[in-house]
Amino acid sequence: MDERFCDVGRGVTLCYESFGDPADPPLLLVMGLGMQMVGWHEDFCAQLVGRGFHVARFDNRDSGRSTHFPGPTPTTRQLFARRFSPGQYKLADMAEDAAGLLRELDLAPAHVVGASMGGMIGQTLAARHGDSVRSLVSIMSNTGSRFSGQPAVSLYRALLTPAPQEREAFLDHVERVFTLIGSPGRADVEDLREIAALSYDRARDPAATVRQLAAILASGNRTRELRRITAPTLVVHGSKDRLVRPSGGQATARAIPKARLLTIDGMGHDLPRAFWPRIVDAIAEHAQPSQRAVAV
């Protein structure tokens, strides 16, 4: 990995990596809750490069090798009450980080693709920094409303179980979780364990995932803000997503003006190789009209 670091201001440094020809249109990949940039598999990035993009992926704050925030971890009571200390950051702060990365690397305006929490960050980036976003693809995400895109109740026990400290047990834990939330019968176990191992070896900060979850909850219902998005938007959601149920994608598509919804039959809350061709094609086709507009 050719990892590099970028000071994006406000005391935040992001670890990032890029692929492809810098002369090609930039595409920024934003990963989800508790995940590092390696969650965007190198082979997936290579397929996007093959479609003519200069691809950048990065660790969000509080993940991987980007800046981690010290201080007390939000409690379970705070999470359920959605009441946090004044120092708790929000999705808007994470979107500001992404905007800073685009600015400092001279990538704006970029095509932005976000998955899960990364979709929320991408949405917020497009709403607040419209000049930085050429097009938006929001994958398996939601609007923050409590009435759509909520997890199946049966998942809570697994989701709230702390990950083990020992490396092999950690990999087993990740495999179990994604077996529950991922695409039924389509799990890429080898890829899952590879990404989990890379993440374990790069950095481990279990409390950071709780801080990111608090950022989502502290941001509340973002439906009104999403109506400000002017970038062409594609919303992608799996029909079998049990973590952010399909109603989350439907609500997102309704909230963003002129957004299109693509439902992928059989896909859960993951990005298995079986669905890469469909997703990569959708990203590339969605980007084409805005590419032509920029060329003109």
Secondary structure by P-SEA (a helix, b strand, c coil): cbbbbbbccccbbbbbccccccccbbbbbbbccccccccccaaaaaaaaaaccbbbbbbccccccccccccccccaaaaaacccccccccaaaaaaaaaaaaaaacccccbbbbccaaaaaaaaaaacccccccbbbbccccccccccccccccccccccbbbbccaaaaaaaaaaaaaacccccccaaaaaaaaaaaaaaacccaaaaaaaaaaaaaaccaaaaaaacccbbbbbbbcccccccaaaaaaaaaaccbbbbbbbccccccccccaaaaaaaaaaaaaaaaaaaaac
